[in-house]
Amino acid sequence: MMNVYHFRDIEFRVPARYIELSARGFGAQGTVCAAYDTVSRQNVAIKKLSRPFQNVTHAKRAYREFKLMKLVNHKNIIGLLNAFTPQSTLEEFQDVYLVMELMDANLCQVIQMDLDHERMSYLLYQMLCGIKHLHSAGIIHRDLKPSNIVVKSDCTLKILDFGLARTAGTTFMMTPYVVTRYYRAPEVILGMGYKENVDIWSVGCIMGEMIRGGVLFPGTDHIDQWNKIIEQLGTPSSSFMARLQPTVRNYVENRPRYQGYAFDRLFPDVLFPSDSSEHSRLKASQARDLLSRMLVVDPEHRISVDQALVHSYIHVWYDESEVNAVSMKSLVSTSVKNLGVNNRTPAPGPYDHSVDEREHTVEQWKELIYQEVMEYEARTNNTDPVDGNAR
């Protein structure tokens, strides 16, 4: 049985187990409602994807998000609790609903608060743990930003999305803005190759914003943003320039040269919270040192995720089980194998990047997504009643 709710002009048709729906957010990717799940007895967020089959780009993105949410299982990445559609056949199939953990706010709201060193470093630590887990599954995000990071009132943090597909167009000359690119690394803006520490740049931008209270590099397009970066951090070396594509290199080399500013001038003591008197004894000088290692234009000289996790400003929270978390799915499948039981849910392998390169029609993507939703519904409906909504 399905219950029907209306928020603005959007209809939510949800199973009867979900009650007390209230609108939480309206965005390009979909509409999110808070609800109470009477089966698992917890508050949840239900996201209705916005017209997932209107074109190939939307359909492919919906399929990719679904595959990634099923693959990844970590406390600092949003969890998929359920998925459903009110339609019963492929021919009728139009709507995809994802049920996730309910959080209190996104990082945009938190940035406006006066954070002490403990809270700031703990939020950054959790971001890094989540990023490391994505990297371990072969997923490099490239598009971390405050609007896609959510927190609870107890300061627990989760990454909400999975960033750019490998085939996403992010070349330097792509203008004007369609989405926020303030947090994307120079190598993404300039259309260069990238490695895992591309995500460290984004963390540095977010940390700098927490300290300064405003966006660090608010460019109106890629070119303006590049100028904002080099005005503050300085023109990069000739070895960096040599790795650029010829047309981009020509533009970048013909810009005025900037010396950049020392980090104690970009982020003076007055901007930081007072030094911690708690056991961790965190100080502005440690925070500034971490920033100076993350906000490095040339990725060859930028700190790695592993190095950031052991930096003195972050390491106070270090917990091996969080930093190198083994997916619960892996543990379950291993224990089932050891018992000699038929294992119907194998441990997740690395993300299959062929999804990003695949070319299908909207109808083909639609069929793939329908199969995924049906599979998920069958699995969640056959879970042990004690577990309620097991993954």
C-alpha positions as CSV (number, residue, x, y, z in Angstrom):
1,M,0.0,0.0,0.0
2,M,1.2,3.5,-0.9
3,N,0.5,6.8,0.8
4,V,0.5,10.0,-1.2
5,Y,1.9,13.4,-0.1
6,H,2.3,16.7,-2.0
7,F,5.0,19.3,-1.5
8,R,4.7,22.3,-3.8
9,D,3.8,20.6,-7.1
10,I,5.8,17.4,-6.3
11,E,4.0,14.2,-5.5
12,F,5.6,11.7,-3.1
13,R,4.1,8.2,-3.3
14,V,5.7,6.1,-0.6
15,P,5.1,2.7,1.2
16,A,2.8,2.9,4.2
17,R,5.8,2.1,6.5
18,Y,7.0,5.7,6.0
19,I,4.9,8.3,7.9
20,E,5.1,11.9,9.0
21,L,6.7,13.2,5.8
22,S,7.9,16.8,5.8
23,A,9.8,18.6,3.0
24,R,13.5,19.2,3.7
25,G,15.0,20.5,0.5
26,F,14.3,21.1,-3.2
27,G,17.2,20.9,-5.6
28,A,18.2,20.1,-9.2
29,Q,19.0,16.5,-8.3
30,G,15.7,15.9,-6.5
31,T,13.4,16.6,-3.6
32,V,14.2,15.4,0.0
33,C,11.7,14.7,2.7
34,A,12.2,13.7,6.4
35,A,10.1,10.8,7.5
36,Y,9.7,8.2,10.2
37,D,10.2,4.5,9.2
38,T,7.8,2.4,11.3
39,V,9.7,-0.8,10.5
40,S,13.2,0.2,11.4
41,R,11.9,2.7,14.0
42,Q,14.2,5.5,12.9
43,N,14.0,8.9,11.3
44,V,15.0,8.8,7.6
45,A,15.5,11.0,4.6
46,I,13.6,10.1,1.4
47,K,14.9,11.5,-1.8
48,K,12.8,11.5,-5.0
49,L,15.1,11.8,-8.0
50,S,14.2,14.7,-10.2
51,R,13.0,13.4,-13.6
52,P,15.8,10.7,-13.8
53,F,14.8,9.7,-17.4
54,Q,14.5,13.1,-19.0
55,N,17.8,12.6,-20.8
56,V,20.9,10.3,-21.0
57,T,22.9,12.5,-18.6
58,H,20.3,12.3,-15.8
59,A,19.7,8.6,-16.3
60,K,23.4,7.7,-16.3
61,R,24.0,9.9,-13.2
62,A,21.1,8.1,-11.4
63,Y,22.4,4.7,-12.2
64,R,26.0,5.7,-11.1
65,E,24.8,7.1,-7.8
66,F,22.7,3.9,-7.2
67,K,25.7,1.6,-7.9
68,L,28.0,3.6,-5.7
69,M,25.6,3.9,-2.8
70,K,25.2,0.1,-2.8
71,L,29.0,-0.4,-2.9
72,V,30.2,1.9,-0.2
73,N,29.5,1.3,3.5
74,H,31.3,3.7,5.9
75,K,30.2,5.8,8.9
76,N,31.3,9.0,7.2
77,I,29.5,8.4,3.9
78,I,25.7,8.6,3.7
79,G,24.1,5.2,3.8
80,L,21.4,3.8,1.5
81,L,18.8,2.2,3.7
82,N,16.2,1.4,1.0
83,A,15.1,2.1,-2.6
84,F,11.7,1.7,-4.2
85,T,9.4,2.8,-7.0
86,P,5.6,3.0,-6.8
87,Q,5.3,1.6,-10.3
88,S,5.1,-2.1,-10.8
89,T,6.3,-2.7,-14.4
90,L,9.2,-1.4,-16.5
91,E,6.7,0.2,-18.9
92,E,5.2,2.3,-16.2
93,F,8.5,3.0,-14.4
94,Q,9.1,6.7,-13.9
95,D,10.0,7.4,-10.3
96,V,13.0,6.4,-8.2
97,Y,13.1,7.0,-4.4
98,L,16.2,6.5,-2.2
99,V,15.9,6.2,1.6
100,M,18.9,7.4,3.5
101,E,20.0,8.4,7.0
102,L,18.5,11.7,8.2
103,M,21.0,14.4,9.1
104,D,20.5,17.8,10.7
105,A,22.3,20.3,8.5
106,N,24.8,20.6,5.7
107,L,28.2,22.1,6.1
108,C,27.2,25.5,4.7
109,Q,25.2,26.2,7.8
110,V,28.0,24.9,10.1
111,I,30.6,27.1,8.4
112,Q,28.7,30.2,9.6
113,M,29.1,29.1,13.3
114,D,31.9,29.9,15.6
115,L,33.7,26.6,15.7
116,D,36.4,25.8,18.3
117,H,39.5,23.8,17.3
118,E,38.1,20.5,18.6
119,R,35.0,20.7,16.4
120,M,36.9,22.0,13.4
121,S,39.5,19.3,13.5
122,Y,37.0,16.5,14.2
123,L,34.9,17.5,11.2
124,L,38.0,17.6,9.0
125,Y,39.1,14.2,10.4
126,Q,35.8,12.6,9.5
127,M,35.9,14.1,6.0
128,L,39.3,12.6,5.5
129,C,38.2,9.2,6.7
130,G,35.2,9.2,4.3
131,I,37.5,10.3,1.4
132,K,40.0,7.6,2.2
133,H,37.3,5.0,2.1
134,L,36.0,6.2,-1.3
135,H,39.6,6.1,-2.6
136,S,40.0,2.5,-1.3
137,A,37.0,1.6,-3.5
138,G,38.6,3.3,-6.5
139,I,36.4,6.4,-6.3
140,I,38.2,9.8,-6.5
141,H,35.5,12.5,-5.8
142,R,36.9,15.7,-7.4
143,D,33.8,17.7,-6.4
144,L,33.6,17.9,-2.6
145,K,31.8,21.0,-1.4
146,P,30.0,22.1,1.8
147,S,26.5,21.7,0.3
148,N,27.2,18.0,-0.2
149,I,28.6,17.3,3.3
150,V,26.0,16.8,6.1
151,V,26.3,16.8,9.9
152,K,24.3,15.9,12.9
153,S,24.1,18.0,16.1
154,D,26.6,15.6,17.8
155,C,29.2,16.7,15.2
156,T,29.1,13.4,13.2
157,L,29.7,14.0,9.5
158,K,28.8,12.2,6.3
159,I,29.7,12.8,2.6
160,L,26.4,13.0,0.7
161,D,27.4,12.3,-3.0
162,F,30.1,10.6,-5.1
163,G,31.4,13.5,-7.1
164,L,32.3,13.6,-10.8
165,A,32.2,10.6,-13.1
166,R,35.5,10.0,-14.9
167,T,34.0,11.3,-18.2
168,A,32.6,14.5,-16.7
169,G,33.6,17.5,-18.7
170,T,35.8,19.8,-16.5
171,T,38.1,21.5,-19.0
172,F,39.4,25.0,-18.4
173,M,37.5,26.7,-21.2
174,M,34.1,25.4,-20.1
175,T,32.2,28.5,-19.1
176,P,30.0,29.9,-17.7
177,Y,29.1,28.3,-14.4
178,V,26.3,25.8,-14.2
179,V,27.3,24.4,-10.8
180,T,29.6,25.6,-7.9
181,R,33.2,24.9,-8.9
182,Y,34.8,27.0,-6.1
183,Y,36.2,23.9,-4.4
184,R,37.6,22.1,-7.4
185,A,41.4,21.6,-7.5
186,P,43.6,23.5,-10.1
187,E,44.3,20.2,-11.9
188,V,40.5,19.8,-12.4
189,I,39.9,23.4,-13.5
190,L,42.8,23.2,-15.9
191,G,41.8,19.8,-17.4
192,M,45.0,18.1,-16.3
193,G,45.5,14.5,-15.0
194,Y,44.8,14.0,-11.3
195,K,45.4,11.6,-8.5
196,E,43.8,11.0,-5.0
197,N,45.1,14.2,-3.5
198,V,42.8,16.2,-5.8
199,D,40.3,15.8,-3.0
200,I,42.7,17.3,-0.4
201,W,42.5,20.6,-2.2
202,S,38.7,20.6,-1.7
203,V,39.2,19.9,2.1
204,G,41.7,22.8,2.2
205,C,39.1,25.1,0.6
206,I,36.4,24.0,3.1
207,M,38.8,24.4,6.1
208,G,39.9,27.8,4.9
209,E,36.2,28.8,4.6
210,M,35.5,27.6,8.2
211,I,38.3,29.9,9.3
212,R,37.7,32.9,7.1
213,G,33.9,32.7,7.1
214,G,33.7,33.1,3.3
215,V,34.6,31.3,0.1
216,L,38.3,31.4,-0.7
217,F,38.2,31.3,-4.5
218,P,34.7,32.5,-5.6
219,G,35.4,32.7,-9.3
220,T,32.6,33.6,-11.7
221,D,34.0,31.1,-14.2
222,H,37.1,28.9,-14.5
223,I,39.3,31.7,-15.8
224,D,38.3,34.1,-13.0
225,Q,38.7,31.3,-10.4
226,W,42.2,30.5,-11.6
227,N,43.1,34.2,-11.3
228,K,41.7,34.2,-7.7
229,I,43.8,31.2,-6.8
230,I,47.1,32.5,-8.1
231,E,46.5,36.1,-6.7
232,Q,46.4,34.5,-3.2
233,L,48.8,31.5,-3.6
234,G,51.1,32.7,-6.3
235,T,51.8,31.7,-9.9
236,P,53.0,28.0,-9.9
237,S,56.4,26.8,-11.1
238,S,57.5,26.2,-14.7
239,S,57.4,22.4,-14.0
240,F,53.7,22.7,-13.3
241,M,53.1,24.8,-16.5
242,A,55.0,22.1,-18.5
243,R,52.3,19.6,-17.6
244,L,49.4,21.7,-19.1
245,Q,47.8,21.2,-22.5
246,P,49.3,23.7,-25.0
247,T,46.2,26.0,-25.3
248,V,45.7,26.1,-21.5
249,R,49.4,26.6,-20.9
250,N,49.5,29.5,-23.4
251,Y,46.8,31.3,-21.5
252,V,48.1,30.5,-18.0
253,E,51.7,31.6,-18.9
254,N,50.4,34.9,-20.3
255,R,48.7,35.9,-17.1
256,P,50.4,38.5,-14.8
257,R,52.8,36.7,-12.4
258,Y,51.8,36.8,-8.7
259,Q,54.1,36.2,-5.7
260,G,51.2,35.1,-3.5
261,Y,51.0,35.8,0.2
262,A,52.4,34.0,3.2
263,F,49.8,31.9,5.0
264,D,50.1,33.9,8.2
265,R,48.9,36.9,6.2
266,L,46.2,34.9,4.3
267,F,45.0,33.4,7.7
268,P,46.2,35.7,10.5
269,D,45.8,34.5,14.2
270,V,42.8,36.8,14.7
271,L,40.6,34.6,12.4
272,F,41.2,31.4,14.4
273,P,39.5,30.3,17.5
274,S,41.5,30.7,20.7
275,D,44.1,27.9,21.3
276,S,42.5,24.9,22.9
277,S,42.9,24.4,26.7
278,E,41.6,20.8,26.4
279,H,43.8,17.7,26.4
280,S,44.3,17.9,22.6
281,R,45.9,21.4,23.0
282,L,45.1,22.3,19.4
283,K,46.5,25.7,18.2
284,A,46.1,28.1,15.3
285,S,49.7,27.5,14.2
286,Q,48.9,23.7,13.7
287,A,45.7,24.6,11.7
288,R,47.6,27.1,9.5
289,D,50.4,24.5,8.9
290,L,47.8,21.9,7.7
291,L,46.1,24.5,5.5
292,S,49.5,25.5,3.9
293,R,50.1,21.8,3.0
294,M,46.6,21.3,1.5
295,L,46.2,24.5,-0.4
296,V,49.2,23.8,-2.8
297,V,48.5,24.5,-6.4
298,D,50.9,21.8,-7.7
299,P,49.5,18.4,-6.7
300,E,53.1,17.0,-6.8
301,H,53.8,19.1,-3.7
302,R,50.4,18.8,-2.0
303,I,49.9,16.6,1.1
304,S,48.2,13.2,0.6
305,V,45.1,11.9,2.5
306,D,47.2,9.6,4.6
307,Q,49.6,12.4,5.5
308,A,46.8,14.7,6.4
309,L,45.3,12.0,8.7
310,V,48.5,11.9,10.7
311,H,49.1,15.7,10.8
312,S,49.2,17.0,14.4
313,Y,45.9,19.0,13.9
314,I,44.0,15.9,12.8
315,H,45.8,13.0,14.5
316,V,44.3,13.6,17.9
317,W,41.1,11.8,16.7
318,Y,43.0,9.0,14.9
319,D,41.2,5.6,15.2
320,E,42.5,2.7,13.1
321,S,39.0,1.2,12.8
322,E,37.7,4.5,11.3
323,V,40.6,5.4,9.1
324,N,41.0,1.9,7.6
325,A,37.4,0.7,8.1
326,V,36.6,-2.6,6.5
327,S,33.1,-2.5,5.0
328,M,30.5,-4.3,7.2
329,K,29.4,-6.0,4.0
330,S,32.8,-7.5,3.6
331,L,32.8,-8.8,7.2
332,V,29.4,-10.3,6.8
333,S,30.3,-12.1,3.6
334,T,33.5,-13.4,5.0
335,S,31.8,-14.8,8.1
336,V,29.2,-16.4,5.9
337,K,31.9,-18.0,3.7
338,N,33.6,-19.3,6.8
339,L,30.4,-21.0,7.9
340,G,30.2,-22.7,4.6
341,V,26.8,-21.1,3.9
342,N,25.8,-20.1,0.4
343,N,26.8,-16.4,0.2
344,R,24.2,-14.4,-1.7
345,T,25.8,-11.0,-1.0
346,P,29.4,-11.0,-2.0
347,A,31.8,-8.5,-0.6
348,P,31.9,-5.3,-2.6
349,G,34.8,-5.1,-5.0
350,P,36.2,-1.8,-6.4
351,Y,33.9,0.5,-8.3
352,D,33.5,-0.6,-12.0
353,H,34.5,2.5,-13.8
354,S,33.2,1.1,-17.1
355,V,29.9,2.6,-15.9
356,D,31.3,6.0,-16.6
357,E,32.3,5.1,-20.1
358,R,29.2,3.2,-21.0
359,E,27.0,4.6,-23.7
360,H,23.3,3.7,-23.6
361,T,20.0,5.1,-24.6
362,V,17.7,6.6,-22.0
363,E,15.5,3.4,-22.3
364,Q,18.5,1.2,-21.7
365,W,19.6,3.2,-18.6
366,K,16.0,3.1,-17.4
367,E,15.9,-0.7,-17.6
368,L,19.2,-1.0,-15.8
369,I,18.0,1.2,-13.0
370,Y,14.7,-0.7,-12.8
371,Q,16.6,-3.9,-12.4
372,E,18.6,-2.4,-9.5
373,V,15.5,-1.1,-7.7
374,M,13.7,-4.4,-8.1
375,E,16.8,-6.2,-6.8
376,Y,17.0,-3.8,-3.8
377,E,13.3,-4.1,-3.0
378,A,13.5,-7.9,-3.1
379,R,16.5,-7.9,-0.8
380,T,15.1,-5.4,1.8
381,N,11.7,-7.2,1.8
382,N,13.3,-10.5,2.5
383,T,15.5,-9.3,5.4
384,D,15.2,-10.7,8.9
385,P,12.4,-8.9,10.7
386,V,14.6,-8.3,13.7
387,D,17.0,-6.3,11.5
388,G,14.1,-4.6,9.8
389,N,15.8,-2.6,7.1
390,A,19.2,-4.3,6.8
391,R,21.3,-3.4,3.8
